[in-house]
Amino acid sequence: EAQLCGFLWRKRWLGQWAKQLFIVREHVLLCFRCAADLQPVLELDLRGCHVTYKAKRGKKMPHTLKVMGMAGEALVIGFQSRQQAEDWRKV
Protein backbone atom coordinates (compact mmCIF):
# COMPACT_ATOMS: atom_id res chain seq x y z
CA GLU A 1 0.00 0.00 0.00
CA ALA A 2 1.62 3.25 -1.16
CA GLN A 3 1.34 6.44 0.90
CA LEU A 4 2.17 8.61 -2.11
CA CYS A 5 3.23 7.95 -5.68
CA GLY A 6 3.81 9.86 -8.90
CA PHE A 7 6.07 10.53 -11.85
CA LEU A 8 8.61 13.12 -10.76
CA TRP A 9 11.95 14.42 -12.02
CA ARG A 10 15.20 13.00 -10.62
CA LYS A 11 18.42 14.96 -11.02
CA ARG A 12 21.08 12.86 -12.73
CA TRP A 13 24.76 13.38 -13.50
CA LEU A 14 25.80 16.70 -15.05
CA GLY A 15 22.51 18.37 -14.18
CA GLN A 16 20.34 16.21 -16.44
CA TRP A 17 16.78 15.40 -15.34
CA ALA A 18 15.01 12.05 -15.85
CA LYS A 19 11.30 11.48 -15.28
CA GLN A 20 10.86 8.45 -13.02
CA LEU A 21 8.18 6.82 -10.88
CA PHE A 22 8.51 7.54 -7.15
CA ILE A 23 6.60 5.67 -4.44
CA VAL A 24 6.66 6.22 -0.67
CA ARG A 25 5.79 3.01 1.19
CA GLU A 26 6.36 2.34 4.90
CA HIS A 27 9.04 5.03 5.43
CA VAL A 28 10.92 4.02 2.25
CA LEU A 29 11.23 6.07 -0.93
CA LEU A 30 11.33 3.81 -3.99
CA CYS A 31 12.36 5.02 -7.44
CA PHE A 32 11.60 3.11 -10.66
CA ARG A 33 12.70 3.93 -14.22
CA CYS A 34 9.16 3.18 -15.46
CA ALA A 35 5.86 1.80 -14.16
CA ALA A 36 6.55 -1.63 -15.71
CA ASP A 37 9.74 -2.19 -13.67
CA LEU A 38 9.45 -4.75 -10.87
CA GLN A 39 12.64 -3.78 -9.05
CA PRO A 40 13.39 -0.19 -7.95
CA VAL A 41 16.60 1.47 -9.11
CA LEU A 42 16.79 3.27 -5.77
CA GLU A 43 15.54 2.58 -2.23
CA LEU A 44 16.02 5.24 0.44
CA ASP A 45 14.96 4.83 4.06
CA LEU A 46 13.33 8.14 4.97
CA ARG A 47 13.69 7.75 8.74
CA GLY A 48 16.33 10.21 9.90
CA CYS A 49 16.60 11.90 6.49
CA HIS A 50 16.99 15.66 6.15
CA VAL A 51 14.76 17.24 3.46
CA THR A 52 15.42 20.72 2.05
CA TYR A 53 13.12 22.68 -0.29
CA LYS A 54 14.56 25.10 -2.83
CA ALA A 55 12.84 27.36 -5.39
CA LYS A 56 14.72 28.65 -8.45
CA ARG A 57 13.33 31.22 -10.84
CA GLY A 58 13.85 30.77 -14.56
CA LYS A 59 15.25 27.25 -14.23
CA LYS A 60 14.01 24.11 -15.97
CA MET A 61 13.02 22.67 -12.60
CA PRO A 62 11.62 25.58 -10.53
CA HIS A 63 10.99 23.57 -7.34
CA THR A 64 13.25 20.90 -5.85
CA LEU A 65 13.58 18.78 -2.74
CA LYS A 66 16.99 17.56 -1.66
CA VAL A 67 16.83 14.40 0.45
CA MET A 68 19.95 13.60 2.47
CA GLY A 69 20.05 10.06 3.83
CA MET A 70 21.65 8.91 7.07
CA ALA A 71 24.60 7.40 5.19
CA GLY A 72 25.27 10.68 3.36
CA GLU A 73 23.53 9.77 0.11
CA ALA A 74 21.75 12.66 -1.60
CA LEU A 75 18.76 12.65 -3.94
CA VAL A 76 17.35 15.72 -5.71
CA ILE A 77 13.74 15.51 -6.89
CA GLY A 78 12.20 18.15 -9.17
CA PHE A 79 8.62 19.44 -9.21
CA GLN A 80 6.68 21.82 -11.44
CA SER A 81 4.72 23.38 -8.57
CA ARG A 82 5.40 24.45 -5.01
CA GLN A 83 2.25 22.66 -3.82
CA GLN A 84 3.39 19.33 -5.27
CA ALA A 85 6.81 19.73 -3.64
CA GLU A 86 5.15 20.58 -0.32
CA ASP A 87 2.89 17.51 -0.49
CA TRP A 88 5.92 15.25 -0.99
CA ARG A 89 7.95 17.04 1.70
CA LYS A 90 5.21 16.40 4.28
CA VAL A 91 5.27 12.66 3.62
KAKA-V380947 format. One record per backbone hydrogen bond with DSSP energy under -0.5 kcal/mol. NH is the residue of the N-H (numbers start at 1). CO is the residue of the C=O. E is the energy in kcal/mol with one decimal. If there is no record, write none. Layout:
BEGIN
NH&CO&E + NH&CO&E
END
This chain:
BEGIN
3&24&-3.1 + 4&24&-1.1 + 6&22&-2.1 + 8&6&-0.7 + 8&20&-2.6 + 9&78&-1.7 + 10&18&-2.8 + 11&76&-2.5 + 12&16&-4.3 + 15&12&-1.1 + 16&13&-1.7 + 18&10&-2.1 + 20&8&-2.9 + 20&18&-0.5 + 21&32&-2.1 + 22&6&-2.9 + 23&30&-2.5 + 24&4&-2.9 + 25&23&-0.6 + 25&28&-2.6 + 28&25&-1.1 + 29&44&-3.1 + 30&23&-3.4 + 30&28&-0.6 + 31&42&-2.2 + 32&21&-3.0 + 37&34&-1.2 + 41&31&-2.7 + 42&31&-1.3 + 44&29&-2.4 + 46&27&-3.1 + 47&27&-0.6 + 49&46&-1.9 + 50&68&-2.2 + 51&49&-0.5 + 52&66&-2.2 + 54&64&-2.4 + 56&62&-2.5 + 59&56&-0.9 + 62&60&-0.6 + 63&79&-1.4 + 64&54&-2.5 + 65&77&-2.4 + 66&52&-2.8 + 67&65&-0.6 + 67&75&-3.3 + 68&50&-2.8 + 68&66&-0.6 + 69&67&-0.6 + 69&73&-3.3 + 72&69&-1.5 + 75&67&-1.9 + 77&65&-2.7 + 77&75&-0.5 + 78&9&-3.4 + 79&63&-3.2 + 85&81&-1.8 + 86&82&-2.5 + 87&83&-2.4 + 88&84&-1.9 + 89&85&-2.4 + 90&86&-2.1 + 91&87&-1.1
END
